Amino acid sequence: MDTFVQNLRFALRMLRKSPGFTLAAVLTLALGIGANTAIFSVVNGVLLRPLPYKDPQQLTYLWEGTPQFPEMSLAVENYRDYRDRSRSFASFAGFRTESRDLTGVDAPERLKARMASASLLPTLGVQPALGRNFTAEEDRPGGAPVVMLEYGFWQRRFGKDPNIVGRTLTLDGKPHTVVGVLPEAFRFFSPRDIWMPLEGNLPAETRRGNHPGLYGVARLKPGVTLAQARADLETVGHALQKEYPNEYSTILPHLNVLHAELVKEVKGSLLTLLAAVAAVLLIAAINVANLMLARGATRERELAIRAALGAGRSTLVAQLLVESAVVALLGGGLGLLLALWGVDVLSSARPEAIPEVASFGVDAKVLAYTLVLSLGVGLLLGILPALRGSQVALAGAMKGSEAQALPGRHRVKARDVLVVGEVALALVLLVGAGLLLRTFVQLQQLDVGFKSEGLLTLEMSAPASRFPGAESLRAFTQAATARLASAPGVRSAAVSAGMPLLGASESSIRVVGQPEPKPGEAPLAVNYIVGPGFFETMGIRLLEGRYLDARDTPTSPRVMVVDEVFARRLFPDGHALGQRIKWADMEQEIVGVVRHVANYGIGGREPAGIQMYQPYTQLPEKFIPMVREFNVAVRAAGADAVAIIPTVRREFAALDPDQALAELKPMDEVVLESLGERRFTLHLIELFAALALVLAGIGIYSVMSYAVAQRTREMGIRMALGARGHDVLRLVVGHGFRLAAAGVLFGVFAAWALTRLLGTLLEGVSATDPVTFALVALGLGAVAVFASYLPARKAVKVDPVVSLKAE
């Protein structure tokens, strides 16, 4: 212990004597360790930390699917059968999301609502912070209208009023009693404003072919494994297939651990980012190791004297390792401060794919990670300089560094190998960033099928309490579009149920005249219900036939428009016009074919499903009351959709003072939001790649500067013997370029192997894209030449007389 304290004091004293080295080393490591700690805090919070529920490992997530569509929500009757017939679960709950209009207040507001069974909170092991949970009597059709508030909404709208329980809120025109407030730290999937009982808020259509966004959460019984629970549910599913062959023939339930389902969309991106910052840290450590090697060369006399006084090699190695550990710990401490700031930045920029239930910050696990990382880096970056520094030759060192010949080959080779390594790592990062950048650019340039510039989108609702029947609903939508279309600065407006990029419902169809499909094998089409002028307002191009228009009335022949994928897939002979499609026991004639639009997002993650458009004016009377939430598209007269937002708000306030508009934003913003997760990953990878490039450039510059300083005598001799400046310039730059070329060569092989792991993040570009590889290699070569040129200029200015004075 005394020896360690003595080594520690000596290390601090030596570092104080070399403030330039200490500052450079600590700052370099702080960048690498800080970036690693920040990203690890996210990985820890999202992937490693257990969910904040009781015994979270027992919680499972339930959905259902078919071979054609493997991920579907639960049909209501199927959910009830899974709940009632399965034997593997201690508790079973369901939930779905909707919206509700809060009225009777100064400013009407569209609230995000979660419809949850009374068993959901007990299944999660959560108690309300105020009041109580729903009762079984309230969670049934016709149950008392009650509501729970999420903490954030209670705080924002009611100032955390402690007397909120028992108050009445008017939701969609109906009074609801507040029975509870959820805890402040409680999170469950995406944040909502209010919770309402599930059974009393299910859609009227509950047939097994209807999947209304309902999902299940169930807690395993003690001793029951996930595999056993899956087998149990599959048994129920097979029984339902026999009982309902026409509605359930190919559907089966799917079960997974709740935590795995929450993080599956973002897991790959986070692990990619963790690998990227690990590469940055390695490059930073290599730079510091190079600094230590260079510093070790200047300390050979000191180390030789200590060896002559009896210090053994192990003593010298221990001393040098303590110095490197101190540097690494100082870098880790500063890096932790940088990480605290970085976590705040990452938290504010978190994409939607990161579940809200995952909170990330610097906790004990992150602190332990930073400590272990710092000590590990200290050991790794110190071991080579320590071993080299301890191999001192007393006689050679005592002569003085100025009288030495060229530096030892082993030291030169060590520094060169380290530079080659950091160039290779930098190339891997830069190639990854380049591939992601090309993907992002291509996605932005993809044709989404409509014109987003100058287009405004919003959501409105027509609750049954104010619009009870089909006639009032039609009148309201017609009045809204007419008023908006005639407003100043507006070119056109249209309503729809479903909106490109925001999604729409899916419906089973069949082609009249073709063989009846087997149960469960009927094609599913994305079903847009659209008002007059929808295609013109959206800017969706007509390919064949005509748009839906004023001639399509409730009494005229039923028609529809389909997209090009629908026409190509169902009618490969190219004759879609005039064909008849059966949907919900109705036959409709195809009168037009339009461009395919992006439905749920941009890129290949969503299959290019077939799409159909039905006129709202021809929707059967029984279906119209089922469509009460509408998307509205408003086309500005100019290119600036934001400019007409005040106009749209004013027109709606005049038309319907109780209308609470939601998601009022330009469509260009919706397009960018659909790229949110990829944009988040891209920006971070770009940042780390840029940092790697700078560090690699600094590494080459420092090695070449040191080499020039050590070879001053050699340069002088060369110039004294007739070498010209450009000869010396070529010598130094050539050395640096050769190091970079070797690093590029190794880096290309490493990148070729590793970038394949980016497959799920890439779109429209190969993981081995030769253009990206070539551009990155050329760019790194240019950086190497520039980093070598700066010290080479100093070598050219060497005075042969001065450099030979040592002789």
C-alpha positions in Angstrom: 0.0 0.0 0.0 2.8 2.4 0.8 4.4 1.6 -2.5 1.2 2.4 -4.3 0.7 5.7 -2.5 4.3 6.6 -3.3 3.8 5.7 -7.0 0.6 7.8 -7.0 2.3 10.8 -5.5 5.2 10.5 -8.0 2.7 10.1 -10.9 0.9 13.3 -9.9 4.1 15.2 -9.6 5.4 14.0 -13.0 2.0 14.9 -14.7 2.2 18.4 -13.1 5.6 18.8 -14.7 4.2 18.1 -18.2 1.0 20.1 -18.3 0.8 20.0 -22.1 0.9 16.2 -22.2 -1.5 15.9 -19.3 -4.0 18.3 -20.8 -3.9 16.7 -24.2 -4.2 13.1 -22.9 -7.0 13.9 -20.4 -9.1 15.8 -22.9 -8.6 13.1 -25.6 -9.7 10.4 -23.2 -12.6 12.5 -21.8 -14.1 12.7 -25.3 -13.9 9.0 -25.8 -15.0 8.0 -22.3 -17.7 10.6 -22.2 -19.2 9.5 -25.5 -19.1 5.8 -24.3 -20.7 6.7 -21.0 -23.5 8.7 -22.6 -24.4 6.0 -25.0 -24.1 3.3 -22.4 -26.5 5.2 -20.2 -29.1 4.9 -23.0 -28.3 1.2 -23.6 -28.5 0.6 -19.9 -31.8 2.4 -19.5 -33.4 0.8 -22.6 -31.9 -2.7 -22.9 -30.5 -3.6 -19.5 -32.6 -2.0 -16.8 -35.6 -4.1 -15.8 -39.0 -2.5 -16.5 -40.3 -0.5 -13.5 -43.1 -2.9 -12.7 -43.5 -5.7 -10.2 -41.5 -8.8 -11.2 -41.2 -7.5 -14.8 -39.6 -10.8 -16.0 -43.1 -12.4 -15.7 -44.8 -9.9 -17.9 -45.7 -10.8 -21.5 -47.1 -9.1 -24.5 -49.8 -10.6 -26.7 -50.8 -10.0 -30.3 -51.9 -12.2 -33.2 -51.1 -12.7 -36.9 -51.3 -14.7 -40.0 -48.6 -16.0 -42.4 -49.4 -13.0 -44.6 -49.5 -10.4 -41.8 -47.5 -11.7 -38.8 -48.1 -8.7 -36.6 -51.7 -7.7 -36.1 -53.7 -6.4 -33.1 -56.2 -8.7 -31.4 -59.8 -9.1 -32.5 -62.0 -8.3 -29.5 -63.6 -11.7 -29.4 -60.2 -13.4 -29.8 -58.8 -11.4 -26.9 -61.7 -12.5 -24.7 -61.1 -16.2 -25.6 -57.4 -16.0 -25.0 -58.1 -14.4 -21.6 -60.8 -16.9 -20.6 -59.4 -20.1 -22.0 -55.7 -19.9 -21.3 -54.3 -21.5 -18.1 -50.8 -20.1 -17.9 -51.4 -16.6 -16.6 -52.0 -15.2 -13.2 -53.6 -12.1 -14.7 -54.6 -10.9 -18.1 -55.2 -7.4 -19.4 -55.9 -5.5 -22.6 -55.4 -2.0 -23.9 -55.8 0.2 -27.0 -55.4 3.9 -27.8 -57.9 6.4 -29.0 -58.5 10.2 -28.7 -61.2 12.1 -26.8 -62.2 15.8 -27.0 -62.1 17.7 -23.7 -64.8 20.4 -23.9 -66.6 22.6 -21.4 -63.3 24.4 -20.7 -61.7 27.6 -21.9 -59.7 25.9 -24.6 -61.0 22.6 -26.0 -58.3 20.0 -26.3 -57.8 16.7 -28.1 -56.6 14.2 -25.5 -54.7 11.1 -26.0 -56.6 8.3 -24.3 -55.7 4.8 -23.3 -58.5 2.3 -23.0 -57.4 -0.2 -20.4 -59.0 -3.1 -18.7 -59.4 -2.9 -14.9 -56.9 -5.7 -14.6 -54.0 -3.8 -16.4 -52.7 -1.8 -13.4 -52.8 -4.9 -11.0 -51.1 -6.9 -13.7 -48.3 -4.4 -13.8 -48.2 -4.1 -10.0 -49.0 -0.4 -10.1 -51.3 1.6 -7.7 -52.7 5.1 -8.5 -51.0 8.0 -6.8 -54.4 9.5 -6.0 -57.8 7.8 -5.9 -58.3 4.3 -7.2 -58.3 2.1 -10.2 -61.3 1.2 -12.4 -63.6 -1.4 -10.9 -64.8 -4.6 -12.7 -68.3 -3.0 -12.8 -67.0 0.1 -14.5 -65.0 -2.0 -17.0 -67.9 -3.5 -18.9 -70.2 -2.4 -21.7 -72.6 0.3 -20.3 -70.4 0.8 -17.2 -70.2 4.1 -15.4 -68.3 6.8 -17.3 -65.0 7.2 -15.3 -61.5 8.3 -16.1 -58.0 8.3 -14.6 -55.5 11.0 -15.4 -51.8 10.5 -16.2 -49.6 12.6 -13.9 -48.2 14.9 -16.6 -51.7 15.8 -17.8 -52.9 16.4 -14.2 -50.0 18.6 -13.6 -50.2 20.5 -16.9 -54.0 21.0 -17.1 -55.0 21.1 -13.4 -51.9 22.3 -11.6 -51.8 19.1 -9.5 -55.1 19.9 -7.8 -55.2 17.5 -4.9 -59.0 17.6 -5.0 -59.2 16.4 -8.6 -60.7 13.0 -7.7 -64.5 13.3 -8.0 -64.5 16.1 -10.5 -66.3 15.8 -13.8 -64.6 16.1 -17.2 -66.6 16.4 -20.4 -65.1 14.0 -22.9 -66.7 13.8 -26.4 -69.7 15.6 -25.0 -70.3 13.1 -22.1 -69.5 13.8 -18.4 -66.9 11.5 -16.9 -65.9 11.3 -13.2 -62.2 11.4 -12.3 -61.5 8.4 -10.1 -57.7 8.5 -9.9 -54.3 9.9 -10.9 -51.4 7.7 -12.0 -48.0 7.9 -10.3 -45.5 10.5 -11.6 -42.9 8.0 -12.6 -45.3 5.6 -14.2 -44.8 4.9 -17.9 -46.5 2.5 -20.2 -45.7 2.5 -24.0 -46.3 6.0 -25.3 -47.5 8.7 -22.9 -51.2 9.5 -22.8 -53.4 12.1 -21.1 -56.2 10.0 -19.8 -57.2 6.3 -19.1 -60.7 5.0 -19.7 -62.2 1.5 -19.1 -61.6 -0.8 -22.0 -64.9 -2.8 -22.3 -67.1 0.3 -22.4 -65.0 1.9 -25.1 -64.6 -0.8 -27.7 -65.8 -0.3 -31.3 -69.3 -1.5 -32.1 -67.8 -3.9 -34.7 -66.3 -6.8 -32.7 -66.3 -9.6 -35.2 -63.2 -11.8 -35.3 -62.0 -10.3 -38.6 -61.8 -6.8 -37.1 -58.5 -5.8 -35.4 -59.1 -2.5 -33.6 -55.6 -1.9 -32.2 -56.2 -4.0 -29.1 -53.2 -5.7 -27.5 -52.7 -7.9 -24.4 -50.4 -7.9 -21.4 -50.4 -10.9 -19.2 -48.5 -12.1 -16.1 -47.2 -15.6 -16.1 -48.1 -17.9 -13.2 -45.2 -18.8 -10.9 -43.2 -21.7 -12.5 -44.7 -21.3 -16.0 -42.2 -20.6 -18.7 -42.7 -18.5 -21.8 -42.5 -21.6 -24.0 -45.3 -23.3 -21.9 -47.5 -20.1 -22.2 -47.0 -20.0 -25.9 -48.0 -23.6 -26.3 -51.1 -22.9 -24.1 -52.2 -20.0 -26.3 -51.5 -22.0 -29.5 -53.8 -24.7 -28.2 -56.5 -22.1 -27.7 -55.8 -20.7 -31.2 -56.1 -24.2 -32.8 -59.4 -24.7 -31.0 -60.7 -21.3 -32.4 -59.6 -22.3 -35.9 -61.9 -25.3 -35.7 -64.8 -23.3 -34.1 -64.6 -20.4 -36.5 -63.1 -21.7 -39.8 -64.2 -18.7 -41.9 -63.0 -16.0 -39.6 -60.0 -17.5 -37.8 -58.6 -20.1 -40.2 -55.0 -18.8 -40.4 -54.8 -16.6 -37.3 -52.6 -17.6 -34.4 -51.7 -15.8 -31.2 -48.1 -14.6 -30.5 -46.5 -14.1 -27.1 -43.2 -12.5 -26.1 -41.6 -11.0 -23.1 -42.9 -7.5 -22.7 -39.5 -5.9 -22.4 -38.3 -7.5 -25.6 -41.3 -6.2 -27.5 -40.8 -2.7 -26.2 -37.2 -2.5 -27.3 -37.1 -4.6 -30.5 -37.3 -1.6 -32.8 -34.4 0.3 -31.3 -32.1 -2.5 -30.1 -30.1 -2.8 -33.3 -29.5 0.9 -33.5 -28.4 1.2 -29.9 -25.9 -1.7 -30.2 -24.5 -0.1 -33.4 -24.0 3.2 -31.6 -22.3 1.4 -28.7 -19.9 -0.2 -31.1 -19.3 3.1 -32.8 -18.3 4.9 -29.6 -16.2 1.9 -28.6 -14.2 2.5 -31.8 -13.9 6.2 -31.0 -12.5 5.3 -27.5 -10.0 3.0 -29.0 -8.8 5.7 -31.4 -8.6 8.1 -28.4 -6.6 5.5 -26.4 -4.3 4.9 -29.3 -3.6 8.6 -29.6 -2.8 8.8 -25.9 -0.6 5.7 -26.1 1.3 7.4 -28.9 1.8 10.5 -26.7 3.0 8.2 -23.9 5.5 6.5 -26.2 6.8 9.8 -27.3 7.0 11.0 -23.7 8.7 7.8 -22.7 11.5 8.5 -25.2 12.2 11.8 -23.4 12.3 10.1 -20.0 14.9 7.4 -20.9 17.6 9.2 -18.9 15.3 9.5 -15.8 14.3 5.8 -16.0 17.9 4.7 -16.6 19.0 6.5 -13.4 16.2 4.9 -11.4 17.3 1.5 -12.8 20.9 2.2 -11.9 19.8 3.0 -8.3 18.2 -0.4 -8.0 14.7 -0.1 -9.4 13.7 -3.4 -11.0 11.7 -3.7 -14.2 8.5 -4.5 -12.4 8.9 -1.4 -10.2 9.3 0.8 -13.3 6.4 -0.9 -15.1 4.2 -0.4 -12.0 5.2 3.3 -11.8 4.4 3.9 -15.5 1.1 2.0 -15.2 0.0 4.1 -12.2 0.7 7.2 -14.3 -1.4 6.0 -17.2 -4.2 5.0 -14.7 -4.2 8.5 -13.2 -4.5 10.0 -16.7 -7.3 7.6 -17.6 -9.2 8.3 -14.3 -8.8 12.0 -14.8 -10.1 11.6 -18.4 -12.9 9.4 -17.0 -13.9 12.0 -14.4 -14.1 14.7 -17.0 -15.8 12.3 -19.4 -18.5 11.7 -16.8 -19.2 15.4 -16.7 -19.5 15.4 -20.5 -21.7 12.4 -20.3 -24.1 14.1 -17.9 -24.5 16.8 -20.5 -24.7 14.3 -23.4 -27.5 12.3 -21.6 -29.6 15.5 -21.4 -29.1 16.1 -25.1 -29.9 12.5 -26.0 -33.0 12.5 -23.8 -34.3 15.6 -25.5 -33.6 14.2 -29.0 -34.9 10.6 -28.2 -36.8 9.1 -31.2 -40.2 7.6 -30.8 -38.7 4.1 -31.2 -37.2 4.5 -27.7 -40.0 3.5 -25.4 -41.1 6.1 -22.9 -41.0 3.5 -20.1 -37.2 3.4 -20.5 -35.6 6.2 -18.5 -31.9 6.7 -18.9 -29.5 8.6 -16.8 -26.3 8.2 -14.8 -27.0 5.6 -12.1 -24.7 3.3 -10.1 -24.4 0.9 -13.0 -23.3 3.7 -15.3 -20.8 5.0 -12.7 -19.4 1.5 -12.3 -19.1 1.2 -16.1 -17.3 4.5 -16.3 -14.9 3.4 -13.5 -14.1 0.0 -15.1 -13.8 1.6 -18.5 -11.4 4.2 -17.3 -9.2 1.6 -15.4 -9.3 -0.7 -18.4 -8.3 2.1 -20.8 -5.6 3.1 -18.4 -4.2 -0.4 -18.4 -4.4 -0.9 -22.1 -2.9 2.4 -23.1 -0.2 2.2 -20.4 1.0 -1.4 -20.9 3.0 -0.8 -24.1 4.7 2.4 -23.1 5.4 0.9 -19.7 7.1 -2.2 -21.2 9.0 -0.1 -23.7 10.0 2.5 -21.1 11.3 -0.1 -18.7 13.6 -1.5 -21.4 16.1 1.2 -21.0 19.8 0.9 -21.6 21.7 2.7 -18.9 24.8 3.4 -21.0 22.9 4.7 -24.0 20.5 6.8 -22.0 23.2 8.5 -20.0 24.8 9.9 -23.2 21.8 12.2 -23.6 19.0 12.2 -26.1 20.6 14.8 -28.4 23.5 12.6 -29.1 21.4 9.6 -29.9 21.2 8.1 -33.4 17.9 7.5 -34.9 15.2 6.3 -32.5 15.0 2.6 -31.9 13.2 0.6 -34.5 10.9 -1.0 -32.0 9.6 2.4 -30.8 9.1 3.6 -34.3 7.3 0.5 -35.3 5.1 0.6 -32.2 4.0 4.2 -33.0 3.5 3.3 -36.6 1.4 0.3 -35.8 -0.8 2.3 -33.5 -1.4 4.9 -36.2 -2.3 2.2 -38.7 -4.8 0.8 -36.2 -6.5 4.2 -35.6 -6.8 4.9 -39.3 -8.4 1.5 -39.8 -10.9 2.1 -37.0 -11.6 5.6 -38.4 -12.3 4.1 -41.8 -14.8 1.6 -40.4 -16.7 4.4 -38.7 -16.6 6.7 -41.7 -17.8 4.0 -44.0 -20.7 3.2 -41.6 -21.6 6.9 -41.4 -21.3 7.2 -45.2 -23.6 4.3 -45.8 -26.2 5.7 -43.3 -25.9 9.1 -44.9 -26.5 7.7 -48.4 -29.5 5.8 -47.0 -30.9 8.9 -45.4 -30.5 11.0 -48.6 -32.1 8.3 -50.7 -35.0 8.0 -48.3 -35.5 11.8 -48.4 -35.5 11.6 -52.2 -38.0 8.7 -52.3 -41.3 9.6 -53.9 -43.9 9.3 -51.2 -46.6 9.4 -53.8 -48.0 12.9 -52.9 -46.7 16.5 -52.8 -45.8 17.3 -49.2 -44.7 20.9 -49.8 -47.4 23.4 -48.9 -49.6 20.7 -47.4 -51.0 21.0 -43.9 -52.5 18.1 -42.0 -54.6 17.9 -38.8 -57.0 15.6 -37.0 -60.6 16.4 -36.0 -63.4 14.4 -34.4 -67.1 14.2 -34.6 -68.4 12.6 -31.3 -71.7 10.9 -31.3 -73.0 13.3 -28.5 -72.9 16.2 -31.0 -73.2 14.3 -34.3 -75.5 11.4 -33.7 -76.2 10.1 -37.2 -75.0 9.8 -40.7 -76.7 13.0 -41.9 -75.2 15.2 -39.3 -71.7 13.7 -39.9 -71.9 14.3 -43.6 -73.1 17.8 -43.1 -70.2 18.6 -40.7 -67.5 17.2 -42.9 -68.9 19.0 -46.0 -69.2 22.3 -44.0 -65.6 22.0 -42.7 -64.0 21.4 -46.1 -66.1 24.1 -47.8 -65.2 26.6 -45.2 -61.5 25.8 -45.3 -61.3 25.7 -49.1 -62.7 29.2 -49.3 -60.5 30.7 -46.6 -57.8 33.2 -47.6 -54.4 31.6 -48.5 -56.0 28.1 -48.9 -56.2 26.4 -52.3 -58.2 23.3 -51.4 -59.1 21.1 -48.5 -60.4 17.5 -48.0 -61.2 15.1 -45.2 -60.4 11.4 -45.0 -60.3 8.5 -42.6 -56.7 7.6 -42.9 -53.8 9.6 -44.2 -50.6 8.7 -46.0 -47.6 8.3 -43.6 -50.0 8.3 -40.7 -51.7 5.0 -41.5 -55.2 3.7 -42.3 -57.3 0.7 -41.6 -57.0 -2.6 -43.5 -59.9 -4.5 -45.0 -60.3 -7.9 -46.6 -61.4 -7.8 -50.2 -61.9 -10.2 -53.1 -62.2 -9.7 -56.9 -65.6 -10.4 -58.3 -65.4 -13.1 -60.9 -62.3 -14.8 -59.5 -62.4 -17.9 -57.4 -63.4 -17.4 -53.7 -60.2 -17.2 -51.7 -59.7 -19.8 -48.9 -60.6 -18.6 -45.4 -57.9 -16.2 -44.1 -56.2 -15.9 -47.5 -58.3 -13.0 -48.9 -56.1 -10.0 -49.8 -55.9 -7.2 -47.3 -56.0 -3.7 -48.6 -55.2 -0.4 -46.9 -58.6 1.3 -46.9 -58.7 5.1 -47.2 -62.2 6.6 -46.9 -61.9 10.0 -48.6 -64.0 13.1 -49.2 -64.3 15.1 -52.4 -61.1 16.7 -53.6 -58.8 14.4 -51.6 -56.5 13.4 -54.5 -56.2 17.0 -55.8 -55.4 18.4 -52.4 -52.8 15.7 -51.6 -51.3 15.9 -55.0 -51.6 12.2 -55.7 -51.1 11.6 -59.5 -53.8 9.9 -61.6 -52.4 7.1 -63.8 -55.6 5.7 -65.3 -59.3 6.5 -65.3 -60.6 9.3 -63.1 -60.5 10.6 -59.6 -63.5 10.3 -57.2 -65.6 13.4 -57.6 -69.0 15.0 -57.2 -70.7 12.4 -59.4 -70.1 9.8 -56.7 -73.3 10.3 -54.6 -75.1 8.0 -52.2 -77.5 7.0 -55.0 -75.0 6.6 -57.9 -73.2 3.2 -58.6 -70.6 2.4 -56.0 -67.0 3.0 -57.2 -63.5 3.0 -55.9 -60.0 4.1 -56.9 -57.0 1.8 -56.4 -53.3 2.3 -56.4 -50.8 1.0 -58.9 -49.6 -1.8 -56.6 -53.2 -3.0 -56.2 -53.7 -2.9 -60.0 -50.5 -4.7 -60.8 -50.8 -7.4 -58.1 -54.4 -8.3 -58.6 -54.6 -7.7 -62.3 -51.3 -8.5 -63.9 -52.7 -8.2 -67.4 -53.0 -4.5 -66.8 -56.8 -4.2 -67.0 -57.9 -2.9 -63.6 -60.4 -0.3 -64.8 -64.0 -1.6 -64.8 -63.1 -4.6 -62.5 -65.4 -5.1 -59.5 -64.2 -5.5 -55.9 -66.3 -6.9 -53.1 -65.8 -5.4 -49.7 -68.1 -5.7 -46.6 -70.7 -7.4 -48.8 -70.7 -4.5 -51.3 -69.5 -4.5 -54.9 -67.6 -1.5 -56.2 -66.3 -0.7 -59.6 -62.7 0.5 -60.1 -62.8 3.8 -61.9 -59.3 5.0 -61.4 -55.7 4.0 -60.7 -53.3 6.4 -58.8 -49.7 6.4 -57.6 -48.8 4.3 -54.6 -48.3 6.4 -51.4 -46.3 5.7 -48.3 -48.7 4.5 -45.7 -47.0 4.0 -42.4 -43.5 5.2 -43.1 -40.8 5.8 -45.7 -38.6 2.9 -46.9 -38.8 -0.9 -47.1 -39.7 -1.6 -43.5 -43.3 -1.4 -44.3 -44.5 -3.7 -47.1 -45.9 -2.1 -50.2 -49.4 -3.1 -49.4 -52.2 -2.6 -51.9 -54.3 0.5 -51.4 -57.9 1.4 -52.2 -59.9 4.7 -51.8 -63.6 4.8 -51.2 -65.8 7.9 -51.4 -67.1 9.0 -48.0 -70.2 10.1 -49.8 -71.0 6.5 -50.7 -70.2 4.9 -47.4 -73.3 2.9 -46.2 -75.4 4.5 -43.5 -74.5 1.8 -41.0 -70.7 2.4 -41.4 -70.8 6.2 -41.3 -71.3 6.4 -37.5 -68.2 4.2 -37.1 -66.0 6.8 -38.6 -65.8 9.7 -36.2 -62.1 10.6 -36.3 -61.0 12.3 -39.4 -57.8 13.5 -41.0 -57.9 16.8 -42.8 -55.6 17.9 -45.6 -55.3 21.6 -46.4 -53.3 22.8 -49.4 -51.9 26.3 -49.1 -52.0 28.6 -52.0 -48.2 29.0 -51.6 -45.4 26.8 -50.5 -45.6 27.6 -46.8 -48.0 25.4 -45.0 -47.2 27.0 -41.6 -48.5 30.3 -42.8 -52.1 29.1 -42.9 -52.2 27.5 -39.5 -53.8 30.6 -37.8 -56.4 30.7 -40.6 -57.3 27.0 -40.1 -57.6 27.5 -36.4 -59.8 30.6 -36.9 -62.1 28.8 -39.4 -62.6 25.8 -37.1 -63.3 28.1 -34.1 -66.0 29.8 -36.1 -67.5 26.5 -37.4 -67.4 24.5 -34.2 -66.2 26.2 -31.0 -66.0 22.9 -29.2 -63.7 21.3 -31.9 -60.3 20.3 -30.5 -57.8 20.1 -33.3 -54.8 17.8 -32.9 -51.6 17.0 -34.8 -51.8 20.3 -36.7 -48.5 20.3 -38.6 -47.0 20.7 -42.1 -46.8 17.4 -44.0 -43.0 18.1 -44.5 -42.7 17.7 -40.8 -44.6 14.4 -40.8 -42.2 13.2 -43.5 -39.2 14.0 -41.3 -40.8 12.4 -38.3 -41.2 9.2 -40.2 -37.4 9.1 -40.5 -36.9 9.9 -36.8 -35.1 6.8 -35.6 -32.8 6.6 -38.6 -32.1 10.3 -38.4 -31.2 9.9 -34.7 -28.8 7.1 -35.4 -27.3 8.8 -38.4 -26.5 12.1 -36.6 -24.8 10.2 -33.8 -22.8 8.0 -36.1 -21.8 11.1 -38.1 -20.7 12.8 -34.9 -18.6 9.8 -33.8 -17.1 9.4 -37.3 -16.2 13.1 -37.5 -14.5 12.7 -34.0 -12.7 9.6 -35.2 -11.5 11.4 -38.3 -10.2 14.4 -36.3 -8.5 12.0 -33.8 -6.9 10.0 -36.6 -5.6 13.2 -38.2 -4.2 14.3 -34.9 -2.6 10.9 -34.5 -0.9 11.1 -37.8 0.2 14.7 -37.2 1.6 13.9 -33.8 3.5 10.9 -35.0 5.0 12.7 -37.9 5.9 15.7 -35.8 7.7 13.5 -33.3 9.4 11.6 -36.1 10.6 14.9 -37.7 11.9 16.1 -34.3 13.7 12.9 -33.7 15.2 12.8 -37.2 16.4 16.4 -37.3 20.0 15.2 -37.5 19.2 12.8 -40.3 17.4 15.6 -42.2 20.3 17.9 -41.8 22.7 15.2 -43.1 20.5 14.6 -46.1 20.3 18.3 -47.0 24.0 18.7 -46.4 24.6 15.9 -48.9 22.5 17.7 -51.5 19.0 16.7 -50.9 16.5 19.3 -51.9 13.5 20.5 -49.9 11.0 18.5 -52.0 13.0 15.4 -51.4 12.6 15.8 -47.7 9.0 16.8 -48.1 8.4 13.6 -50.1 10.2 11.5 -47.5 8.0 12.7 -44.6 4.7 12.9 -46.5 5.4 9.5 -48.0 5.9 8.0 -44.6 2.6 9.4 -43.3 0.8 8.4 -46.5 2.2 4.8 -46.2 0.9 4.6 -42.7 -2.5 5.8 -43.8 -2.6 3.5 -46.8 -1.9 0.5 -44.5 -4.6 1.6 -42.2 -7.0 2.1 -45.1 -6.2 -1.4 -46.4 -6.9 -3.1 -43.0 -9.9 -0.8 -42.5 -11.5 -1.8 -45.8 -11.4 -5.4 -44.9 -12.8 -4.7 -41.4 -15.5 -2.4 -42.8 -16.4 -5.0 -45.4 -17.1 -7.5 -42.7 -18.6 -5.2 -40.1 -20.9 -3.0 -42.1 -23.0 -6.0 -43.0 -24.3 -5.6 -39.4 -26.0 -2.4 -40.5 -28.3 -4.3 -42.9 -31.5 -3.4 -41.0 -30.6 0.3 -41.0 -29.7 0.6 -44.7 -32.1 1.3 -47.5 -31.3 1.4 -51.2 -27.6 1.0 -50.7 -25.4 -2.1 -50.3 -23.5 -2.6 -47.1 -20.4 -3.0 -49.4 -21.2 0.0 -51.6 -17.9 0.6 -53.6 -18.6 4.3 -54.0 -18.8 4.9 -50.3 -15.7 2.8 -49.6 -13.7 4.7 -52.3 -14.8 8.1 -51.2 -13.9 7.4 -47.6 -10.5 5.9 -48.5 -9.7 8.9 -50.6 -10.8 11.3 -47.9 -8.7 9.5 -45.3 -5.7 9.6 -47.6 -6.2 13.3 -48.1 -6.3 13.9 -44.3 -3.1 11.8 -44.0 -1.3 13.8 -46.6 -2.4 17.1 -45.0 -1.5 15.9 -41.5 1.9 14.8 -42.7 2.5 17.9 -44.8 2.5 20.3 -41.8 5.4 18.7 -39.9 7.1 18.1 -43.3 7.3 21.8 -43.9 9.3 22.1 -40.6 11.7 19.4 -41.9 12.3 21.3 -45.1 13.3 24.4 -43.0 16.0 22.5 -41.1 19.4 24.2 -41.2 22.1 21.6 -41.9 24.6 23.5 -39.9 22.4 23.7 -36.8 21.4 20.1 -37.0 25.0 18.9 -37.2 26.2 20.9 -34.2 25.6 17.8 -32.0 28.5 16.2 -33.9 
